[in-house]
């Protein structure tokens, strides 16, 4: 029988950072429809494309629940933060 693993508490201090990181990855993934097949300066790099899309699709609870996943998501989001801010600025125009 599987052990019940309750979701992390809502007051977990990792939630805001994980949420922001998922928003960054989601914005970059939305610009990377071709999975880096074309060199257009948009979306993930070829090396990060598959993993970036997979991480962007995770739920907030899944990211906060696993420390390794949390570290991967926040690390990749840090690499793409500037690109995501450019995407957001372009959307406002």
C-alpha atoms as one frame of an Amber mdcrd trajectory, in Angstrom:
protein
   0.000   0.000   0.000   1.279   3.472  -0.899   1.978   5.959   1.827  -0.111
   9.149   1.733   2.057  12.117   0.798   0.128  15.333   1.532   0.828  18.355
  -0.643   3.147  21.028   0.756   1.521  23.627   2.952   0.396  26.857   1.325
   2.675  28.908   3.573   5.798  27.113   2.310   8.342  29.856   1.504   9.293
  28.119  -1.762   5.882  28.716  -3.348   6.467  32.313  -4.571   9.849  31.527
  -6.132   8.559  28.313  -7.723   5.501  30.131  -9.106   7.651  32.874 -10.616
  10.045  30.286 -12.101   7.147  28.377 -13.696   5.811  31.618 -15.191   9.239
  32.313 -16.712   9.516  28.811 -18.152   5.939  28.952 -19.437   6.571  32.236
 -21.265   9.743  30.905 -22.864   8.070  27.585 -23.781   5.255  29.501 -25.493
   7.853  31.180 -27.725   9.567  27.859 -28.492   6.915  26.097 -30.555   9.568
  24.683 -32.904  11.663  23.162 -30.080  14.739  25.166 -31.207  14.755  23.775
 -34.736  15.174  27.298 -36.157  17.782  29.727 -34.883  15.538  32.700 -34.237
  16.700  33.838 -30.791  13.366  32.905 -29.234  12.603  30.107 -26.822  14.900
  27.587 -25.224  18.298  26.637 -26.563  18.537  23.349 -28.423  20.104  21.664
 -25.378  17.385  22.943 -22.995  14.360  22.658 -25.260  12.950  19.246 -24.317
  13.685  19.602 -20.609  12.435  23.208 -20.565   9.066  22.240 -22.033   8.750
  19.347 -19.572   9.565  21.560 -16.584   7.197  24.296 -17.780   4.345  21.767
 -17.817   4.765  20.803 -14.147   2.327  21.920 -11.491   3.332  24.219  -8.666
   2.697  21.485  -6.091   4.877  19.010  -7.995   7.743  21.505  -8.089   7.562
  22.396  -4.396   7.112  18.776  -3.304  10.445  17.558  -4.743  13.653  19.438
  -3.812  15.513  18.229  -6.914  12.753  19.371  -9.239  12.533  22.696  -7.393
  16.267  23.222  -7.920  16.046  22.336 -11.636  13.081  24.631 -12.266  14.548
  27.624 -10.439  17.961  27.116 -12.036  16.608  26.954 -15.587  14.292  29.901
 -14.958  17.267  31.975 -13.809  18.966  31.333 -17.170  15.905  32.488 -19.134
  14.624  35.314 -16.895  15.800  38.122 -19.236  14.205  36.508 -22.274  10.911
  36.132 -20.392  10.962  39.791 -19.385  11.482  40.792 -23.045   8.511  38.591
 -23.989   6.364  40.274 -21.333   7.407  43.757 -22.467   6.586  42.924 -26.088
   3.155  41.667 -25.028   2.411  45.035 -23.410   3.091  46.943 -26.623
